[in-house]
Structure formats: C-alpha cells, structure tokens
C-alpha cells in the first residue's frame, strides 16, 4: 500500500491495491465519491469513523475485497491482519479494524467468533 505498487504485490502472488490506505486522517475521501452500492457507502463510513484514510474510495473498496480473497485462500483472520499491517502504514489496531470491517461488509462468512482480533495481539 503506501510505498508499494500493485505490481510489487502481484509479483508476490497477492492482489492488493497499492497506495490506498494511509493511517490517520491524511488522504480522506468523501464516502460516496466512488461507492457503487449501499454496502460500499456503509463500509466507507465505518472506516472513515475509525480515522482510516485512503487515497480513493474505489481503491479502498478494492482492497477490502482483496482482504476477502486473502481469507478465501485459507488465511486466518490474524494472518490477514498481519498481511495488511505489513503492506500498509496502518498500526496493528487499524489493520485489525480494516480487516474486520472488510469481512463484515464483503465476506461476513469469514468473521471470527470469539475474542476480537485486536485482543489477539496480546497473545
């Protein structure tokens, strides 16, 4: 994501949209700018409310779908959080929040039951 290009990530076998998530409020876009559905608009509002910035609504929505694809490939939620954390400048809490929000919006069948993923960093 910041500092990485889509080609860099594709070369690793992962399809994550590059340069789209920026920790904090920098780069915030209006939620409805490129949202195509009610789900997209709700997802953008949730990450906006958490203070997760992004360069474009369409890119951050694509990244959320990539989170679901990563989970569909068999990765655990905590592994996906680590993956997002390593590829962005989000801190662990915001990476965990982003993964949870993406799962809730686009692949709710992957939502974990039990301790919130943020609490799993203490283990």
N, CA, C and O atoms as CSV, one atom per row, in Angstrom:
chain,resi,resn,atom,element,x,y,z
A,1,UNK,N,N,0.855,-1.115,0.000
A,1,UNK,CA,C,0.000,0.000,0.000
A,1,UNK,C,C,0.916,1.195,0.000
A,1,UNK,O,O,1.701,1.254,-0.947
A,2,UNK,N,N,0.954,2.147,0.888
A,2,UNK,CA,C,1.890,3.235,0.690
A,2,UNK,C,C,3.315,2.726,0.521
A,2,UNK,O,O,3.796,1.914,1.312
A,3,UNK,N,N,3.978,3.210,-0.513
A,3,UNK,CA,C,5.345,2.802,-0.776
A,3,UNK,C,C,5.462,1.545,-1.608
A,3,UNK,O,O,6.573,1.176,-1.990
A,4,UNK,N,N,4.367,0.873,-1.904
A,4,UNK,CA,C,4.389,-0.333,-2.720
A,4,UNK,C,C,3.479,-0.134,-3.908
A,4,UNK,O,O,2.456,0.545,-3.811
A,5,UNK,N,N,3.847,-0.723,-5.028
A,5,UNK,CA,C,2.972,-0.631,-6.198
A,5,UNK,C,C,2.168,-1.908,-6.328
A,5,UNK,O,O,2.538,-2.939,-5.766
A,6,UNK,N,N,1.092,-1.848,-7.053
A,6,UNK,CA,C,0.273,-3.030,-7.299
A,6,UNK,C,C,1.124,-4.118,-7.937
A,6,UNK,O,O,0.970,-5.295,-7.612
A,7,UNK,N,N,2.010,-3.741,-8.830
A,7,UNK,CA,C,2.884,-4.715,-9.471
A,7,UNK,C,C,3.790,-5.421,-8.483
A,7,UNK,O,O,4.056,-6.614,-8.629
A,8,UNK,N,N,4.268,-4.700,-7.478
A,8,UNK,CA,C,5.102,-5.311,-6.449
A,8,UNK,C,C,4.341,-6.409,-5.726
A,8,UNK,O,O,4.879,-7.485,-5.464
A,9,UNK,N,N,3.106,-6.131,-5.414
A,9,UNK,CA,C,2.319,-7.087,-4.652
A,9,UNK,C,C,1.885,-8.243,-5.536
A,9,UNK,O,O,1.912,-9.394,-5.099
A,10,UNK,N,N,1.485,-7.964,-6.772
A,10,UNK,CA,C,1.114,-9.027,-7.691
A,10,UNK,C,C,2.290,-9.961,-7.905
A,10,UNK,O,O,2.113,-11.173,-8.025
A,11,UNK,N,N,3.493,-9.399,-7.952
A,11,UNK,CA,C,4.688,-10.220,-8.110
A,11,UNK,C,C,4.882,-11.184,-6.955
A,11,UNK,O,O,5.552,-12.206,-7.103
A,12,UNK,N,N,4.301,-10.868,-5.807
A,12,UNK,CA,C,4.380,-11.757,-4.647
A,12,UNK,C,C,3.225,-12.753,-4.645
A,12,UNK,O,O,3.134,-13.590,-3.747
A,13,UNK,N,N,2.334,-12.671,-5.650
A,13,UNK,CA,C,1.196,-13.567,-5.707
A,13,UNK,C,C,-0.033,-13.022,-5.000
A,13,UNK,O,O,-1.038,-13.726,-4.894
A,14,UNK,N,N,0.018,-11.802,-4.520
A,14,UNK,CA,C,-1.118,-11.194,-3.841
A,14,UNK,C,C,-1.645,-10.050,-4.677
A,14,UNK,O,O,-0.876,-9.302,-5.280
A,15,UNK,N,N,-2.972,-9.916,-4.712
A,15,UNK,CA,C,-3.593,-8.831,-5.466
A,15,UNK,C,C,-4.196,-7.822,-4.496
A,15,UNK,O,O,-5.403,-7.810,-4.258
A,16,UNK,N,N,-3.347,-6.994,-3.953
A,16,UNK,CA,C,-3.802,-5.943,-3.049
A,16,UNK,C,C,-3.605,-4.616,-3.750
A,16,UNK,O,O,-2.553,-4.371,-4.340
A,17,UNK,N,N,-4.596,-3.773,-3.689
A,17,UNK,CA,C,-4.483,-2.479,-4.328
A,17,UNK,C,C,-3.440,-1.655,-3.582
A,17,UNK,O,O,-3.490,-1.537,-2.358
A,18,UNK,N,N,-2.511,-1.094,-4.319
A,18,UNK,CA,C,-1.389,-0.380,-3.715
A,18,UNK,C,C,-1.722,1.079,-3.444
A,18,UNK,O,O,-2.604,1.666,-4.071
A,19,UNK,N,N,-1.008,1.631,-2.513
A,19,UNK,CA,C,-1.059,3.059,-2.199
A,19,UNK,C,C,-2.463,3.567,-1.952
A,19,UNK,O,O,-2.865,4.579,-2.527
A,20,UNK,N,N,-3.225,2.872,-1.096
A,20,UNK,CA,C,-4.580,3.327,-0.896
A,20,UNK,C,C,-4.963,3.542,0.540
A,20,UNK,O,O,-5.902,4.293,0.802
A,21,UNK,N,N,-4.301,2.937,1.470
A,21,UNK,CA,C,-4.679,3.143,2.852
A,21,UNK,C,C,-3.571,3.930,3.541
A,21,UNK,O,O,-2.398,3.565,3.461
A,22,UNK,N,N,-3.938,4.980,4.199
A,22,UNK,CA,C,-2.981,5.818,4.906
A,22,UNK,C,C,-3.488,5.960,6.334
A,22,UNK,O,O,-4.622,6.389,6.545
A,23,UNK,N,N,-2.669,5.607,7.314
A,23,UNK,CA,C,-3.091,5.715,8.703
A,23,UNK,C,C,-3.419,7.149,9.069
A,23,UNK,O,O,-2.835,8.089,8.529
A,24,UNK,N,N,-4.337,7.308,9.972
A,24,UNK,CA,C,-4.749,8.632,10.421
A,24,UNK,C,C,-5.717,9.274,9.451
A,24,UNK,O,O,-6.385,8.585,8.681
A,25,UNK,N,N,-5.793,10.576,9.488
A,25,UNK,CA,C,-6.790,11.286,8.699
A,25,UNK,C,C,-6.280,11.736,7.342
A,25,UNK,O,O,-7.067,12.243,6.543
A,26,UNK,N,N,-5.020,11.575,7.053
A,26,UNK,CA,C,-4.474,12.045,5.777
A,26,UNK,C,C,-5.114,11.307,4.620
A,26,UNK,O,O,-5.294,10.090,4.671
A,27,UNK,N,N,-5.454,12.038,3.587
A,27,UNK,CA,C,-5.951,11.418,2.370
A,27,UNK,C,C,-7.405,10.981,2.418
A,27,UNK,O,O,-7.828,10.200,1.566
A,28,UNK,N,N,-8.187,11.455,3.382
A,28,UNK,CA,C,-9.576,11.034,3.448
A,28,UNK,C,C,-10.352,11.479,2.223
A,28,UNK,O,O,-10.189,12.597,1.733
A,29,UNK,N,N,-11.193,10.587,1.743
A,29,UNK,CA,C,-12.077,10.889,0.624
A,29,UNK,C,C,-13.505,10.899,1.134
A,29,UNK,O,O,-13.807,10.313,2.174
A,30,UNK,N,N,-14.379,11.566,0.403
A,30,UNK,CA,C,-15.790,11.548,0.762
A,30,UNK,C,C,-16.331,10.148,0.530
A,30,UNK,O,O,-16.068,9.565,-0.521
A,31,UNK,N,N,-17.074,9.589,1.468
A,31,UNK,CA,C,-17.532,8.226,1.356
A,31,UNK,C,C,-18.301,7.917,0.076
A,31,UNK,O,O,-18.124,6.833,-0.480
A,32,UNK,N,N,-19.126,8.799,-0.402
A,32,UNK,CA,C,-19.945,8.488,-1.560
A,32,UNK,C,C,-19.246,8.791,-2.884
A,32,UNK,O,O,-19.858,8.626,-3.939
A,33,UNK,N,N,-18.020,9.215,-2.866
A,33,UNK,CA,C,-17.338,9.658,-4.075
A,33,UNK,C,C,-17.323,8.621,-5.177
A,33,UNK,O,O,-17.631,8.948,-6.323
A,34,UNK,N,N,-16.974,7.377,-4.871
A,34,UNK,CA,C,-16.908,6.339,-5.887
A,34,UNK,C,C,-17.580,5.058,-5.416
A,34,UNK,O,O,-17.325,3.988,-5.969
A,35,UNK,N,N,-18.426,5.151,-4.414
A,35,UNK,CA,C,-19.109,3.974,-3.896
A,35,UNK,C,C,-20.249,3.602,-4.827
A,35,UNK,O,O,-21.054,4.449,-5.215
A,36,UNK,N,N,-20.306,2.333,-5.177
A,36,UNK,CA,C,-21.307,1.863,-6.125
A,36,UNK,C,C,-22.532,1.250,-5.469
A,36,UNK,O,O,-23.538,1.025,-6.142
A,37,UNK,N,N,-22.472,0.977,-4.184
A,37,UNK,CA,C,-23.595,0.325,-3.533
A,37,UNK,C,C,-23.766,0.838,-2.112
A,37,UNK,O,O,-22.919,1.548,-1.571
A,38,UNK,N,N,-24.880,0.457,-1.537
A,38,UNK,CA,C,-25.140,0.803,-0.134
A,38,UNK,C,C,-24.066,0.169,0.746
A,38,UNK,O,O,-23.611,0.783,1.711
A,39,UNK,N,N,-23.661,-1.052,0.417
A,39,UNK,CA,C,-22.616,-1.734,1.186
A,39,UNK,C,C,-21.315,-0.952,1.124
A,39,UNK,O,O,-20.652,-0.759,2.143
A,40,UNK,N,N,-20.946,-0.499,-0.078
A,40,UNK,CA,C,-19.720,0.289,-0.226
A,40,UNK,C,C,-19.783,1.558,0.607
A,40,UNK,O,O,-18.827,1.898,1.304
A,41,UNK,N,N,-20.902,2.255,0.535
A,41,UNK,CA,C,-21.039,3.503,1.281
A,41,UNK,C,C,-20.966,3.250,2.784
A,41,UNK,O,O,-20.350,4.027,3.513
A,42,UNK,N,N,-21.586,2.177,3.248
A,42,UNK,CA,C,-21.534,1.851,4.673
A,42,UNK,C,C,-20.103,1.500,5.088
A,42,UNK,O,O,-19.641,1.930,6.145
A,43,UNK,N,N,-19.407,0.728,4.269
A,43,UNK,CA,C,-18.023,0.367,4.565
A,43,UNK,C,C,-17.159,1.622,4.681
A,43,UNK,O,O,-16.375,1.756,5.621
A,44,UNK,N,N,-17.303,2.531,3.731
A,44,UNK,CA,C,-16.507,3.758,3.759
A,44,UNK,C,C,-16.812,4.599,4.990
A,44,UNK,O,O,-15.903,5.175,5.588
A,45,UNK,N,N,-18.066,4.674,5.368
A,45,UNK,CA,C,-18.426,5.438,6.570
A,45,UNK,C,C,-17.799,4.829,7.819
A,45,UNK,O,O,-17.348,5.551,8.709
A,46,UNK,N,N,-17.773,3.504,7.882
A,46,UNK,CA,C,-17.199,2.827,9.049
A,46,UNK,C,C,-15.705,3.100,9.150
A,46,UNK,O,O,-15.211,3.427,10.229
A,47,UNK,N,N,-14.974,2.971,8.037
A,47,UNK,CA,C,-13.529,3.211,8.135
A,47,UNK,C,C,-13.224,4.696,8.294
A,47,UNK,O,O,-12.225,5.056,8.916
A,48,UNK,N,N,-14.072,5.563,7.740
A,48,UNK,CA,C,-13.907,6.999,7.984
A,48,UNK,C,C,-14.072,7.305,9.467
A,48,UNK,O,O,-13.284,8.057,10.040
A,49,UNK,N,N,-15.090,6.724,10.087
A,49,UNK,CA,C,-15.360,6.968,11.505
A,49,UNK,C,C,-14.202,6.482,12.381
A,49,UNK,O,O,-13.966,7.032,13.457
A,50,UNK,N,N,-13.484,5.459,11.925
A,50,UNK,CA,C,-12.336,4.939,12.671
A,50,UNK,C,C,-11.089,5.776,12.428
A,50,UNK,O,O,-10.084,5.609,13.118
A,51,UNK,N,N,-11.149,6.681,11.443
A,51,UNK,CA,C,-9.993,7.528,11.140
A,51,UNK,C,C,-8.992,6.893,10.198
A,51,UNK,O,O,-7.835,7.312,10.150
A,52,UNK,N,N,-9.420,5.883,9.443
A,52,UNK,CA,C,-8.549,5.244,8.459
A,52,UNK,C,C,-8.689,6.012,7.152
A,52,UNK,O,O,-9.763,6.050,6.552
A,53,UNK,N,N,-7.599,6.619,6.723
A,53,UNK,CA,C,-7.620,7.396,5.497
A,53,UNK,C,C,-7.301,6.539,4.291
A,53,UNK,O,O,-6.802,5.421,4.426
A,54,UNK,N,N,-7.587,7.062,3.117
A,54,UNK,CA,C,-7.326,6.350,1.873
A,54,UNK,C,C,-7.243,7.354,0.741
A,54,UNK,O,O,-7.731,8.479,0.852
A,55,UNK,N,N,-6.619,6.936,-0.348
A,55,UNK,CA,C,-6.426,7.850,-1.472
A,55,UNK,C,C,-7.631,7.918,-2.387
A,55,UNK,O,O,-7.872,8.955,-3.005
A,56,UNK,N,N,-8.394,6.839,-2.491
A,56,UNK,CA,C,-9.633,6.888,-3.276
A,56,UNK,C,C,-10.594,5.840,-2.767
A,56,UNK,O,O,-10.187,4.772,-2.311
A,57,UNK,N,N,-11.868,6.152,-2.848
A,57,UNK,CA,C,-12.897,5.230,-2.376
A,57,UNK,C,C,-12.866,3.922,-3.162
A,57,UNK,O,O,-12.971,2.845,-2.576
A,58,UNK,N,N,-12.723,4.007,-4.467
A,58,UNK,CA,C,-12.730,2.777,-5.267
A,58,UNK,C,C,-11.536,1.886,-4.929
A,58,UNK,O,O,-11.666,0.662,-4.922
A,59,UNK,N,N,-10.390,2.474,-4.652
A,59,UNK,CA,C,-9.216,1.677,-4.298
A,59,UNK,C,C,-9.364,1.010,-2.939
A,59,UNK,O,O,-8.991,-0.152,-2.778
A,60,UNK,N,N,-9.898,1.724,-1.965
A,60,UNK,CA,C,-10.019,1.136,-0.635
A,60,UNK,C,C,-11.096,0.047,-0.628
A,60,UNK,O,O,-10.983,-0.929,0.113
A,61,UNK,N,N,-12.123,0.207,-1.440
A,61,UNK,CA,C,-13.134,-0.845,-1.587
A,61,UNK,C,C,-12.503,-2.071,-2.245
A,61,UNK,O,O,-12.766,-3.200,-1.830
A,62,UNK,N,N,-11.677,-1.857,-3.261
A,62,UNK,CA,C,-10.967,-2.966,-3.904
A,62,UNK,C,C,-10.054,-3.673,-2.905
A,62,UNK,O,O,-9.950,-4.899,-2.923
A,63,UNK,N,N,-9.394,-2.912,-2.037
A,63,UNK,CA,C,-8.525,-3.507,-1.017
A,63,UNK,C,C,-9.343,-4.359,-0.045
A,63,UNK,O,O,-8.887,-5.417,0.389
A,64,UNK,N,N,-10.534,-3.906,0.292
A,64,UNK,CA,C,-11.402,-4.692,1.177
A,64,UNK,C,C,-11.759,-6.024,0.522
A,64,UNK,O,O,-11.802,-7.058,1.188
A,65,UNK,N,N,-12.011,-5.993,-0.766
A,65,UNK,CA,C,-12.296,-7.236,-1.491
A,65,UNK,C,C,-11.058,-8.141,-1.525
A,65,UNK,O,O,-11.177,-9.366,-1.502
A,66,UNK,N,N,-9.883,-7.533,-1.578
A,66,UNK,CA,C,-8.652,-8.327,-1.540
A,66,UNK,C,C,-8.465,-8.993,-0.179
A,66,UNK,O,O,-7.930,-10.098,-0.095
A,67,UNK,N,N,-8.903,-8.324,0.884
A,67,UNK,CA,C,-8.892,-8.943,2.208
A,67,UNK,C,C,-9.729,-10.224,2.158
A,67,UNK,O,O,-9.310,-11.267,2.661
A,68,UNK,N,N,-10.909,-10.137,1.552
A,68,UNK,CA,C,-11.772,-11.317,1.448
A,68,UNK,C,C,-11.123,-12.406,0.599
A,68,UNK,O,O,-11.225,-13.587,0.928
A,69,UNK,N,N,-10.461,-12.024,-0.482
A,69,UNK,CA,C,-9.777,-13.006,-1.326
A,69,UNK,C,C,-8.656,-13.686,-0.536
A,69,UNK,O,O,-8.445,-14.892,-0.663
A,70,UNK,N,N,-7.947,-12.916,0.272
A,70,UNK,CA,C,-6.883,-13.468,1.107
A,70,UNK,C,C,-7.461,-14.490,2.080
A,70,UNK,O,O,-6.890,-15.561,2.288
A,71,UNK,N,N,-8.595,-14.145,2.670
A,71,UNK,CA,C,-9.270,-15.075,3.582
A,71,UNK,C,C,-9.775,-16.297,2.822
A,71,UNK,O,O,-9.669,-17.421,3.313
A,72,UNK,N,N,-10.326,-16.081,1.620
A,72,UNK,CA,C,-10.806,-17.197,0.798
A,72,UNK,C,C,-9.677,-18.163,0.453
A,72,UNK,O,O,-9.918,-19.353,0.250
A,73,UNK,N,N,-8.454,-17.658,0.385
A,73,UNK,CA,C,-7.284,-18.502,0.103
A,73,UNK,C,C,-6.868,-19.339,1.308
A,73,UNK,O,O,-5.902,-20.099,1.235
A,74,UNK,N,N,-7.595,-19.200,2.416
A,74,UNK,CA,C,-7.337,-20.039,3.571
A,74,UNK,C,C,-6.550,-19.399,4.693
A,74,UNK,O,O,-6.201,-20.069,5.664
A,75,UNK,N,N,-6.267,-18.118,4.576
A,75,UNK,CA,C,-5.517,-17.435,5.635
A,75,UNK,C,C,-6.439,-17.104,6.801
A,75,UNK,O,O,-7.582,-16.691,6.605
A,76,UNK,N,N,-5.935,-17.287,8.006
A,76,UNK,CA,C,-6.686,-16.942,9.214
A,76,UNK,C,C,-6.826,-15.427,9.316
A,76,UNK,O,O,-6.089,-14.671,8.684
A,77,UNK,N,N,-7.780,-15.009,10.120
A,77,UNK,CA,C,-8.004,-13.584,10.284
A,77,UNK,C,C,-6.755,-12.886,10.806
A,77,UNK,O,O,-6.380,-11.827,10.303
A,78,UNK,N,N,-6.115,-13.466,11.799
A,78,UNK,CA,C,-4.929,-12.836,12.379
A,78,UNK,C,C,-3.800,-12.774,11.343
A,78,UNK,O,O,-3.026,-11.817,11.344
A,79,UNK,N,N,-3.692,-13.766,10.466
A,79,UNK,CA,C,-2.690,-13.724,9.396
A,79,UNK,C,C,-3.011,-12.604,8.410
A,79,UNK,O,O,-2.111,-11.928,7.912
A,80,UNK,N,N,-4.282,-12.417,8.135
A,80,UNK,CA,C,-4.692,-11.357,7.216
A,80,UNK,C,C,-4.432,-9.987,7.817
A,80,UNK,O,O,-4.039,-9.059,7.111
A,81,UNK,N,N,-4.649,-9.858,9.114
A,81,UNK,CA,C,-4.339,-8.589,9.785
A,81,UNK,C,C,-2.847,-8.304,9.682
A,81,UNK,O,O,-2.454,-7.175,9.386
A,82,UNK,N,N,-2.022,-9.299,9.918
A,82,UNK,CA,C,-0.573,-9.125,9.812
A,82,UNK,C,C,-0.194,-8.737,8.394
A,82,UNK,O,O,0.654,-7.867,8.196
A,83,UNK,N,N,-0.802,-9.361,7.420
A,83,UNK,CA,C,-0.558,-9.069,5.999
A,83,UNK,C,C,-0.881,-7.608,5.683
A,83,UNK,O,O,-0.082,-6.918,5.050
A,84,UNK,N,N,-2.060,-7.133,6.126
A,84,UNK,CA,C,-2.440,-5.731,5.909
A,84,UNK,C,C,-1.476,-4.810,6.654
A,84,UNK,O,O,-1.042,-3.798,6.105
A,85,UNK,N,N,-1.140,-5.148,7.885
A,85,UNK,CA,C,-0.209,-4.350,8.685
A,85,UNK,C,C,1.140,-4.210,7.977
A,85,UNK,O,O,1.718,-3.123,7.951
A,86,UNK,N,N,1.635,-5.295,7.410
A,86,UNK,CA,C,2.943,-5.280,6.761
A,86,UNK,C,C,2.938,-4.516,5.435
A,86,UNK,O,O,3.976,-3.998,5.022
A,87,UNK,N,N,1.800,-4.441,4.774
A,87,UNK,CA,C,1.733,-3.808,3.459
A,87,UNK,C,C,1.222,-2.375,3.490
A,87,UNK,O,O,1.099,-1.736,2.445
A,88,UNK,N,N,0.926,-1.870,4.678
A,88,UNK,CA,C,0.408,-0.503,4.797
A,88,UNK,C,C,1.159,0.222,5.901
A,88,UNK,O,O,2.031,-0.345,6.561
A,89,UNK,N,N,0.806,1.477,6.087
A,89,UNK,CA,C,1.348,2.189,7.233
A,89,UNK,C,C,0.335,2.241,8.375
A,89,UNK,O,O,0.463,3.060,9.285
A,90,UNK,N,N,-0.677,1.362,8.325
A,90,UNK,CA,C,-1.632,1.270,9.426
A,90,UNK,C,C,-0.960,0.622,10.626
A,90,UNK,O,O,-0.130,-0.275,10.479
A,91,UNK,N,N,-1.333,1.091,11.825
A,91,UNK,CA,C,-0.874,0.377,13.012
A,91,UNK,C,C,-1.694,-0.910,13.129
A,91,UNK,O,O,-2.644,-1.122,12.375
A,92,UNK,N,N,-1.316,-1.761,14.079
A,92,UNK,CA,C,-1.991,-3.065,14.203
A,92,UNK,C,C,-3.485,-2.917,14.491
A,92,UNK,O,O,-4.301,-3.660,13.944
A,93,UNK,N,N,-3.841,-1.968,15.341
A,93,UNK,CA,C,-5.258,-1.777,15.658
A,93,UNK,C,C,-6.059,-1.393,14.422
A,93,UNK,O,O,-7.140,-1.934,14.189
A,94,UNK,N,N,-5.536,-0.463,13.632
A,94,UNK,CA,C,-6.257,-0.050,12.430
A,94,UNK,C,C,-6.255,-1.146,11.359
A,94,UNK,O,O,-7.229,-1.288,10.620
A,95,UNK,N,N,-5.181,-1.912,11.272
A,95,UNK,CA,C,-5.159,-3.043,10.336
A,95,UNK,C,C,-6.229,-4.062,10.741
A,95,UNK,O,O,-6.953,-4.584,9.893
A,96,UNK,N,N,-6.317,-4.338,12.039
A,96,UNK,CA,C,-7.331,-5.269,12.539
A,96,UNK,C,C,-8.735,-4.733,12.273
A,96,UNK,O,O,-9.627,-5.477,11.864
A,97,UNK,N,N,-8.920,-3.442,12.508
A,97,UNK,CA,C,-10.222,-2.840,12.263
A,97,UNK,C,C,-10.581,-2.940,10.782
A,97,UNK,O,O,-11.709,-3.288,10.433
A,98,UNK,N,N,-9.611,-2.631,9.910
A,98,UNK,CA,C,-9.861,-2.677,8.474
A,98,UNK,C,C,-10.260,-4.081,8.039
A,98,UNK,O,O,-11.212,-4.242,7.275
A,99,UNK,N,N,-9.553,-5.091,8.507
A,99,UNK,CA,C,-9.877,-6.473,8.139
A,99,UNK,C,C,-11.280,-6.826,8.629
A,99,UNK,O,O,-12.067,-7.409,7.883
A,100,UNK,N,N,-11.597,-6.481,9.864
A,100,UNK,CA,C,-12.926,-6.761,10.395
A,100,UNK,C,C,-14.019,-6.046,9.635
A,100,UNK,O,O,-15.074,-6.623,9.373
A,101,UNK,N,N,-13.783,-4.801,9.279
A,101,UNK,CA,C,-14.774,-4.035,8.515
A,101,UNK,C,C,-14.953,-4.625,7.119
A,101,UNK,O,O,-16.075,-4.714,6.620
A,102,UNK,N,N,-13.851,-5.029,6.491
A,102,UNK,CA,C,-13.931,-5.651,5.166
A,102,UNK,C,C,-14.710,-6.956,5.228
A,102,UNK,O,O,-15.556,-7.229,4.376
A,103,UNK,N,N,-14.418,-7.758,6.243
A,103,UNK,CA,C,-15.141,-9.024,6.395
A,103,UNK,C,C,-16.627,-8.774,6.640
A,103,UNK,O,O,-17.473,-9.433,6.035
A,104,UNK,N,N,-16.946,-7.842,7.508
A,104,UNK,CA,C,-18.349,-7.552,7.817
A,104,UNK,C,C,-19.105,-7.086,6.581
A,104,UNK,O,O,-20.265,-7.447,6.381
A,105,UNK,N,N,-18.448,-6.289,5.758
A,105,UNK,CA,C,-19.112,-5.728,4.580
A,105,UNK,C,C,-19.178,-6.709,3.411
A,105,UNK,O,O,-20.222,-6.836,2.773
A,106,UNK,N,N,-18.084,-7.400,3.125
A,106,UNK,CA,C,-17.973,-8.124,1.866
A,106,UNK,C,C,-17.830,-9.640,1.979
A,106,UNK,O,O,-18.047,-10.350,0.998
A,107,UNK,N,N,-17.471,-10.144,3.145
A,107,UNK,CA,C,-17.348,-11.607,3.305
A,107,UNK,C,C,-17.656,-11.986,4.752
A,107,UNK,O,O,-16.788,-12.484,5.467
A,108,UNK,N,N,-18.897,-11.746,5.178
A,108,UNK,CA,C,-19.245,-11.990,6.580
A,108,UNK,C,C,-19.078,-13.449,7.008
A,108,UNK,O,O,-19.003,-13.736,8.202
A,109,UNK,N,N,-19.019,-14.359,6.060
A,109,UNK,CA,C,-18.799,-15.763,6.411
A,109,UNK,C,C,-17.405,-15.974,7.010
A,109,UNK,O,O,-17.144,-17.023,7.598
A,110,UNK,N,N,-16.507,-14.992,6.868
A,110,UNK,CA,C,-15.167,-15.100,7.445
A,110,UNK,C,C,-15.033,-14.442,8.813
A,110,UNK,O,O,-13.968,-14.520,9.426
A,111,UNK,N,N,-16.072,-13.805,9.299
A,111,UNK,CA,C,-15.974,-13.162,10.606
A,111,UNK,C,C,-15.664,-14.205,11.664
A,111,UNK,O,O,-16.302,-15.256,11.718
A,112,UNK,N,N,-14.687,-13.913,12.498
A,112,UNK,CA,C,-14.289,-14.833,13.560
A,112,UNK,C,C,-15.197,-14.652,14.759
A,112,UNK,O,O,-15.649,-13.548,15.063
A,113,UNK,N,N,-15.448,-15.746,15.420
A,113,UNK,CA,C,-16.234,-15.714,16.649
A,113,UNK,C,C,-15.260,-15.871,17.803
A,113,UNK,O,O,-14.356,-16.704,17.744
A,114,UNK,N,N,-15.433,-15.094,18.828
A,114,UNK,CA,C,-14.543,-15.172,19.983
A,114,UNK,C,C,-13.939,-13.814,20.251
A,114,UNK,O,O,-14.578,-12.785,20.032
A,115,UNK,N,N,-12.701,-13.810,20.726
A,115,UNK,CA,C,-12.025,-12.569,21.090
A,115,UNK,C,C,-11.825,-11.702,19.861
A,115,UNK,O,O,-11.452,-12.208,18.803
A,116,UNK,N,N,-12.067,-10.400,19.983
A,116,UNK,CA,C,-11.790,-9.510,18.858
A,116,UNK,C,C,-10.335,-9.645,18.444
A,116,UNK,O,O,-9.458,-9.872,19.277
A,117,UNK,N,N,-10.087,-9.502,17.145
A,117,UNK,CA,C,-8.741,-9.700,16.625
A,117,UNK,C,C,-7.745,-8.745,17.280
A,117,UNK,O,O,-6.570,-9.085,17.418
A,118,UNK,N,N,-8.189,-7.569,17.680
A,118,UNK,CA,C,-7.285,-6.625,18.351
A,118,UNK,C,C,-6.726,-7.238,19.640
A,118,UNK,O,O,-5.572,-6.996,19.992
A,119,UNK,N,N,-7.538,-8.027,20.340
A,119,UNK,CA,C,-7.092,-8.644,21.584
A,119,UNK,C,C,-6.096,-9.765,21.345
A,119,UNK,O,O,-5.340,-10.114,22.251
A,120,UNK,N,N,-6.077,-10.331,20.159
A,120,UNK,CA,C,-5.183,-11.449,19.859
A,120,UNK,C,C,-3.732,-11.029,19.773
A,120,UNK,O,O,-2.844,-11.882,19.810
A,121,UNK,N,N,-3.466,-9.734,19.659
A,121,UNK,CA,C,-2.063,-9.274,19.596
A,121,UNK,C,C,-1.399,-9.408,20.961
A,121,UNK,O,O,-0.174,-9.350,21.067
A,122,UNK,N,N,-2.199,-9.586,21.995
A,122,UNK,CA,C,-1.643,-9.699,23.339
A,122,UNK,C,C,-1.137,-11.105,23.627
A,122,UNK,O,O,-0.429,-11.321,24.611
A,123,UNK,N,N,-1.492,-12.056,22.782
A,123,UNK,CA,C,-1.096,-13.465,22.983
A,123,UNK,C,C,0.328,-13.684,22.585
A,123,UNK,O,O,0.832,-14.803,22.685
